[in-house]
Amino acid sequence: MTENIVLIVEDDKSLGTALSDTLELAGIQTVHVTDGQAALNILANQEVNLVVSDVQMKPMDGFTLLENMRKRFASIPVILMTAFATVERAVSAMHLGAVDYLVKPFESDVLIDKVSRYLPLETQQTSSLIAEDLRTRELVEMALRVAHSDA
């Protein structure tokens, strides 16, 4: 069974380390990078199941990263986080394809809950599926997530 990997994109190194440590203490494997281009490089070379990205970064902000991801890595869910939240920015994030939006500061249990919600279900549940093509597998995984959600 492969482990889920969460890519954390946070330009504040100490906060990124704290986020990684929080998730790893909860049993979730992480990779931390400090900018959007590094995130795109990781996504191109490593399997990642979820991205948690800050919005306020330079030179590439979280919205630009999200736009780039939608072109090349559309199936990977993205949670954006920011200390400068407005309703308009949250709506923009959702329109760009973010699955959720975290407002800093947040409690560690909120982070763990949100991340766990968007990670794929155990690979053993989908490994016996007949679907061979990637799109069908993604649809089945999404259906399984919806079936197990509180919605």
C-alpha positions in Angstrom: 0.0 0.0 0.0 1.4 3.4 -0.9 1.4 6.2 1.5 -0.4 9.5 0.9 1.9 12.4 0.4 1.0 16.0 1.2 3.0 18.8 -0.5 3.2 21.9 1.7 4.0 25.1 -0.1 4.9 27.7 2.5 7.5 30.4 2.1 7.9 30.9 5.9 10.3 28.0 6.6 9.4 27.8 10.3 5.7 27.7 9.6 6.2 25.1 6.8 8.2 23.0 9.2 5.5 23.3 11.9 2.8 22.3 9.4 4.9 19.3 8.2 5.6 18.2 11.8 1.9 18.5 12.7 0.8 16.3 9.8 3.6 13.8 10.3 2.7 13.4 14.0 -0.8 12.5 12.6 0.8 9.8 10.4 0.7 11.8 7.2 3.8 12.0 5.0 4.8 15.4 3.8 7.2 17.3 1.5 7.8 21.0 2.2 8.9 23.5 -0.4 9.1 27.3 0.0 7.9 28.5 -3.4 5.5 27.7 -6.3 8.1 26.8 -8.8 9.7 24.2 -6.5 6.2 22.9 -5.9 5.6 22.4 -9.7 9.0 20.7 -9.9 8.0 18.2 -7.1 4.6 17.6 -8.8 6.4 16.8 -12.1 8.7 14.3 -10.5 6.9 12.7 -7.5 3.5 11.4 -6.7 1.6 13.8 -4.5 -2.0 13.3 -3.2 -2.7 16.8 -1.9 -1.2 20.3 -1.9 -1.6 22.7 1.0 -0.3 26.1 -0.2 0.0 29.6 1.2 -1.5 32.3 -0.9 1.0 35.2 -0.1 4.3 34.0 -1.6 6.8 35.4 -4.0 7.7 35.2 -6.8 4.7 32.9 -7.5 1.7 33.3 -5.3 -0.7 30.5 -4.3 -3.4 31.6 -6.9 -0.8 31.4 -9.7 0.4 28.0 -8.5 -3.2 26.8 -8.4 -3.8 28.1 -12.0 -0.6 26.3 -13.2 -1.6 23.1 -11.4 -5.0 23.1 -13.0 -3.3 22.9 -16.4 -0.9 20.1 -15.6 -2.1 18.4 -12.4 -5.8 18.9 -12.4 -6.6 15.8 -10.4 -4.6 16.8 -7.3 -6.7 18.6 -4.7 -5.4 22.0 -3.4 -6.1 23.6 0.0 -5.1 27.3 0.1 -4.3 29.0 3.3 -3.9 32.7 4.1 -3.7 35.2 6.9 -5.4 37.8 4.7 -8.8 36.2 4.2 -11.7 37.9 2.4 -14.9 36.4 1.1 -13.9 37.5 -2.4 -10.5 35.8 -2.2 -12.1 32.6 -0.9 -14.6 32.6 -3.7 -11.8 33.2 -6.2 -9.9 30.3 -4.8 -12.8 28.0 -5.2 -13.5 29.2 -8.7 -9.9 28.4 -9.6 -10.3 24.9 -8.3 -9.2 24.9 -4.6 -11.1 22.3 -2.6 -10.8 24.3 0.6 -9.5 27.5 2.2 -7.8 27.8 5.6 -7.5 31.1 7.4 -4.4 31.5 9.5 -3.9 31.1 12.4 -5.7 27.7 12.7 -5.6 24.9 15.2 -3.6 21.8 14.3 -6.7 19.6 14.5 -8.4 21.8 11.9 -5.4 21.3 9.6 -5.4 17.5 10.2 -9.1 17.3 9.6 -9.1 19.2 6.4 -6.1 17.3 5.0 -7.6 14.0 6.0 -10.8 14.9 4.3 -9.2 15.4 0.9 -6.6 12.6 0.9 -7.5 9.5 -1.2 -9.0 6.6 0.7 -6.7 3.7 1.4 -5.2 2.5 -1.8 -6.3 -1.1 -0.9 -9.9 0.0 -1.5 -9.3 1.1 -5.1 -6.5 -1.4 -6.0 -9.0 -4.1 -6.8 -11.0 -1.9 -9.1 -11.2 -3.0 -12.7 -10.7 0.5 -14.1 -7.4 0.8 -15.9 -7.4 4.4 -17.1 -6.5 7.3 -14.8 -9.6 9.3 -15.4 -11.9 6.4 -14.4 -9.8 5.7 -11.3 -10.0 9.4 -10.3 -13.8 9.3 -10.7 -14.1 6.2 -8.6 -11.9 7.7 -5.9 -13.9 10.9 -5.9 -17.1 8.9 -5.6 -15.7 6.9 -2.6 -14.7 10.2 -0.9 -18.2 11.6 -1.4 -19.7 8.4 -0.1 -17.7 8.7 3.1 -18.1 12.4 3.6 -20.5 14.2 5.9 -22.2 16.0 3.0 
